[in-house]
Amino acid sequence: MPKLKTNRAAAKRFRFTKTGKIKYKKAYHNHILTKKGMKRKRRLRQVSLVHNSNVKEVLALMPYRG
């Protein structure tokens, strides 16, 4: 069976923790920040975990986990 290709867009956006969970950086923290409140920008800085309902799709895009 041939090798599977990793989706490069997904590989750049997702990382795996040591326990196997998938983390990602939140969107909307790049530009046009003046109209966004400090509380919102502070929350956007944090790394978040992919929800359980989406883990299967992300794993399909990354067959070799990275």
Phi and psi in radians as a Rosetta constraint file:
Dihedral C 1 N 2 CA 2 C 2 CIRCULARHARMONIC -1.236 0.35
Dihedral N 2 CA 2 C 2 N 3 CIRCULARHARMONIC 2.826 0.35
Dihedral C 2 N 3 CA 3 C 3 CIRCULARHARMONIC -1.162 0.35
Dihedral N 3 CA 3 C 3 N 4 CIRCULARHARMONIC 2.608 0.35
Dihedral C 3 N 4 CA 4 C 4 CIRCULARHARMONIC -1.592 0.35
Dihedral N 4 CA 4 C 4 N 5 CIRCULARHARMONIC 2.588 0.35
Dihedral C 4 N 5 CA 5 C 5 CIRCULARHARMONIC -1.668 0.35
Dihedral N 5 CA 5 C 5 N 6 CIRCULARHARMONIC 2.403 0.35
Dihedral C 5 N 6 CA 6 C 6 CIRCULARHARMONIC -1.362 0.35
Dihedral N 6 CA 6 C 6 N 7 CIRCULARHARMONIC 2.376 0.35
Dihedral C 6 N 7 CA 7 C 7 CIRCULARHARMONIC -1.241 0.35
Dihedral N 7 CA 7 C 7 N 8 CIRCULARHARMONIC 2.011 0.35
Dihedral C 7 N 8 CA 8 C 8 CIRCULARHARMONIC -1.176 0.35
Dihedral N 8 CA 8 C 8 N 9 CIRCULARHARMONIC -0.569 0.35
Dihedral C 8 N 9 CA 9 C 9 CIRCULARHARMONIC -1.105 0.35
Dihedral N 9 CA 9 C 9 N 10 CIRCULARHARMONIC -0.726 0.35
Dihedral C 9 N 10 CA 10 C 10 CIRCULARHARMONIC -1.222 0.35
Dihedral N 10 CA 10 C 10 N 11 CIRCULARHARMONIC -0.644 0.35
Dihedral C 10 N 11 CA 11 C 11 CIRCULARHARMONIC -1.109 0.35
Dihedral N 11 CA 11 C 11 N 12 CIRCULARHARMONIC -0.537 0.35
Dihedral C 11 N 12 CA 12 C 12 CIRCULARHARMONIC -1.402 0.35
Dihedral N 12 CA 12 C 12 N 13 CIRCULARHARMONIC -0.361 0.35
Dihedral C 12 N 13 CA 13 C 13 CIRCULARHARMONIC -1.752 0.35
Dihedral N 13 CA 13 C 13 N 14 CIRCULARHARMONIC -0.437 0.35
Dihedral C 13 N 14 CA 14 C 14 CIRCULARHARMONIC -2.085 0.35
Dihedral N 14 CA 14 C 14 N 15 CIRCULARHARMONIC 2.543 0.35
Dihedral C 14 N 15 CA 15 C 15 CIRCULARHARMONIC -2.305 0.35
Dihedral N 15 CA 15 C 15 N 16 CIRCULARHARMONIC 2.749 0.35
Dihedral C 15 N 16 CA 16 C 16 CIRCULARHARMONIC -1.865 0.35
Dihedral N 16 CA 16 C 16 N 17 CIRCULARHARMONIC 2.448 0.35
Dihedral C 16 N 17 CA 17 C 17 CIRCULARHARMONIC -1.446 0.35
Dihedral N 17 CA 17 C 17 N 18 CIRCULARHARMONIC 3.002 0.35
Dihedral C 17 N 18 CA 18 C 18 CIRCULARHARMONIC -1.103 0.35
Dihedral N 18 CA 18 C 18 N 19 CIRCULARHARMONIC -0.498 0.35
Dihedral C 18 N 19 CA 19 C 19 CIRCULARHARMONIC -1.544 0.35
Dihedral N 19 CA 19 C 19 N 20 CIRCULARHARMONIC -0.008 0.35
Dihedral C 19 N 20 CA 20 C 20 CIRCULARHARMONIC 1.695 0.35
Dihedral N 20 CA 20 C 20 N 21 CIRCULARHARMONIC 0.021 0.35
Dihedral C 20 N 21 CA 21 C 21 CIRCULARHARMONIC -1.346 0.35
Dihedral N 21 CA 21 C 21 N 22 CIRCULARHARMONIC 2.793 0.35
Dihedral C 21 N 22 CA 22 C 22 CIRCULARHARMONIC -1.906 0.35
Dihedral N 22 CA 22 C 22 N 23 CIRCULARHARMONIC 2.192 0.35
Dihedral C 22 N 23 CA 23 C 23 CIRCULARHARMONIC -1.974 0.35
Dihedral N 23 CA 23 C 23 N 24 CIRCULARHARMONIC 2.738 0.35
Dihedral C 23 N 24 CA 24 C 24 CIRCULARHARMONIC -2.657 0.35
Dihedral N 24 CA 24 C 24 N 25 CIRCULARHARMONIC 2.797 0.35
Dihedral C 24 N 25 CA 25 C 25 CIRCULARHARMONIC -1.624 0.35
Dihedral N 25 CA 25 C 25 N 26 CIRCULARHARMONIC 2.416 0.35
Dihedral C 25 N 26 CA 26 C 26 CIRCULARHARMONIC -1.258 0.35
Dihedral N 26 CA 26 C 26 N 27 CIRCULARHARMONIC 2.672 0.35
Dihedral C 26 N 27 CA 27 C 27 CIRCULARHARMONIC -1.488 0.35
Dihedral N 27 CA 27 C 27 N 28 CIRCULARHARMONIC 3.052 0.35
Dihedral C 27 N 28 CA 28 C 28 CIRCULARHARMONIC 1.228 0.35
Dihedral N 28 CA 28 C 28 N 29 CIRCULARHARMONIC 0.432 0.35
Dihedral C 28 N 29 CA 29 C 29 CIRCULARHARMONIC -2.131 0.35
Dihedral N 29 CA 29 C 29 N 30 CIRCULARHARMONIC 0.666 0.35
Dihedral C 29 N 30 CA 30 C 30 CIRCULARHARMONIC -1.945 0.35
Dihedral N 30 CA 30 C 30 N 31 CIRCULARHARMONIC -0.879 0.35
Dihedral C 30 N 31 CA 31 C 31 CIRCULARHARMONIC -2.630 0.35
Dihedral N 31 CA 31 C 31 N 32 CIRCULARHARMONIC 3.040 0.35
Dihedral C 31 N 32 CA 32 C 32 CIRCULARHARMONIC 0.956 0.35
Dihedral N 32 CA 32 C 32 N 33 CIRCULARHARMONIC 0.954 0.35
Dihedral C 32 N 33 CA 33 C 33 CIRCULARHARMONIC -1.623 0.35
Dihedral N 33 CA 33 C 33 N 34 CIRCULARHARMONIC -0.163 0.35
Dihedral C 33 N 34 CA 34 C 34 CIRCULARHARMONIC -1.198 0.35
Dihedral N 34 CA 34 C 34 N 35 CIRCULARHARMONIC -0.568 0.35
Dihedral C 34 N 35 CA 35 C 35 CIRCULARHARMONIC -1.500 0.35
Dihedral N 35 CA 35 C 35 N 36 CIRCULARHARMONIC -0.109 0.35
Dihedral C 35 N 36 CA 36 C 36 CIRCULARHARMONIC -1.631 0.35
Dihedral N 36 CA 36 C 36 N 37 CIRCULARHARMONIC 2.422 0.35
Dihedral C 36 N 37 CA 37 C 37 CIRCULARHARMONIC -1.247 0.35
Dihedral N 37 CA 37 C 37 N 38 CIRCULARHARMONIC 2.808 0.35
Dihedral C 37 N 38 CA 38 C 38 CIRCULARHARMONIC -1.104 0.35
Dihedral N 38 CA 38 C 38 N 39 CIRCULARHARMONIC -0.669 0.35
Dihedral C 38 N 39 CA 39 C 39 CIRCULARHARMONIC -1.090 0.35
Dihedral N 39 CA 39 C 39 N 40 CIRCULARHARMONIC -0.741 0.35
Dihedral C 39 N 40 CA 40 C 40 CIRCULARHARMONIC -1.156 0.35
Dihedral N 40 CA 40 C 40 N 41 CIRCULARHARMONIC -0.762 0.35
Dihedral C 40 N 41 CA 41 C 41 CIRCULARHARMONIC -1.155 0.35
Dihedral N 41 CA 41 C 41 N 42 CIRCULARHARMONIC -0.627 0.35
Dihedral C 41 N 42 CA 42 C 42 CIRCULARHARMONIC -1.136 0.35
Dihedral N 42 CA 42 C 42 N 43 CIRCULARHARMONIC -0.698 0.35
Dihedral C 42 N 43 CA 43 C 43 CIRCULARHARMONIC -1.217 0.35
Dihedral N 43 CA 43 C 43 N 44 CIRCULARHARMONIC -0.567 0.35
Dihedral C 43 N 44 CA 44 C 44 CIRCULARHARMONIC -1.234 0.35
Dihedral N 44 CA 44 C 44 N 45 CIRCULARHARMONIC -0.393 0.35
Dihedral C 44 N 45 CA 45 C 45 CIRCULARHARMONIC -1.221 0.35
Dihedral N 45 CA 45 C 45 N 46 CIRCULARHARMONIC -0.450 0.35
Dihedral C 45 N 46 CA 46 C 46 CIRCULARHARMONIC -1.307 0.35
Dihedral N 46 CA 46 C 46 N 47 CIRCULARHARMONIC 2.546 0.35
Dihedral C 46 N 47 CA 47 C 47 CIRCULARHARMONIC -1.397 0.35
Dihedral N 47 CA 47 C 47 N 48 CIRCULARHARMONIC 2.470 0.35
Dihedral C 47 N 48 CA 48 C 48 CIRCULARHARMONIC -2.159 0.35
Dihedral N 48 CA 48 C 48 N 49 CIRCULARHARMONIC 2.858 0.35
Dihedral C 48 N 49 CA 49 C 49 CIRCULARHARMONIC -1.764 0.35
Dihedral N 49 CA 49 C 49 N 50 CIRCULARHARMONIC 2.511 0.35
Dihedral C 49 N 50 CA 50 C 50 CIRCULARHARMONIC -1.167 0.35
Dihedral N 50 CA 50 C 50 N 51 CIRCULARHARMONIC 2.397 0.35
Dihedral C 50 N 51 CA 51 C 51 CIRCULARHARMONIC -1.169 0.35
Dihedral N 51 CA 51 C 51 N 52 CIRCULARHARMONIC 2.623 0.35
Dihedral C 51 N 52 CA 52 C 52 CIRCULARHARMONIC -0.997 0.35
Dihedral N 52 CA 52 C 52 N 53 CIRCULARHARMONIC -0.552 0.35
Dihedral C 52 N 53 CA 53 C 53 CIRCULARHARMONIC -1.261 0.35
Dihedral N 53 CA 53 C 53 N 54 CIRCULARHARMONIC -0.269 0.35
Dihedral C 53 N 54 CA 54 C 54 CIRCULARHARMONIC -1.908 0.35
Dihedral N 54 CA 54 C 54 N 55 CIRCULARHARMONIC -0.068 0.35
Dihedral C 54 N 55 CA 55 C 55 CIRCULARHARMONIC -1.078 0.35
Dihedral N 55 CA 55 C 55 N 56 CIRCULARHARMONIC -0.700 0.35
Dihedral C 55 N 56 CA 56 C 56 CIRCULARHARMONIC -1.062 0.35
Dihedral N 56 CA 56 C 56 N 57 CIRCULARHARMONIC -0.729 0.35
Dihedral C 56 N 57 CA 57 C 57 CIRCULARHARMONIC -1.151 0.35
Dihedral N 57 CA 57 C 57 N 58 CIRCULARHARMONIC -0.715 0.35
Dihedral C 57 N 58 CA 58 C 58 CIRCULARHARMONIC -1.172 0.35
Dihedral N 58 CA 58 C 58 N 59 CIRCULARHARMONIC -0.708 0.35
Dihedral C 58 N 59 CA 59 C 59 CIRCULARHARMONIC -1.138 0.35
Dihedral N 59 CA 59 C 59 N 60 CIRCULARHARMONIC -0.543 0.35
Dihedral C 59 N 60 CA 60 C 60 CIRCULARHARMONIC -1.203 0.35
Dihedral N 60 CA 60 C 60 N 61 CIRCULARHARMONIC -0.536 0.35
Dihedral C 60 N 61 CA 61 C 61 CIRCULARHARMONIC -1.347 0.35
Dihedral N 61 CA 61 C 61 N 62 CIRCULARHARMONIC -0.393 0.35
Dihedral C 61 N 62 CA 62 C 62 CIRCULARHARMONIC -2.196 0.35
Dihedral N 62 CA 62 C 62 N 63 CIRCULARHARMONIC 1.362 0.35
Dihedral C 62 N 63 CA 63 C 63 CIRCULARHARMONIC -1.156 0.35
Dihedral N 63 CA 63 C 63 N 64 CIRCULARHARMONIC -0.433 0.35
Dihedral C 63 N 64 CA 64 C 64 CIRCULARHARMONIC -1.868 0.35
Dihedral N 64 CA 64 C 64 N 65 CIRCULARHARMONIC 0.302 0.35
Dihedral C 64 N 65 CA 65 C 65 CIRCULARHARMONIC 0.998 0.35
Dihedral N 65 CA 65 C 65 N 66 CIRCULARHARMONIC 0.904 0.35
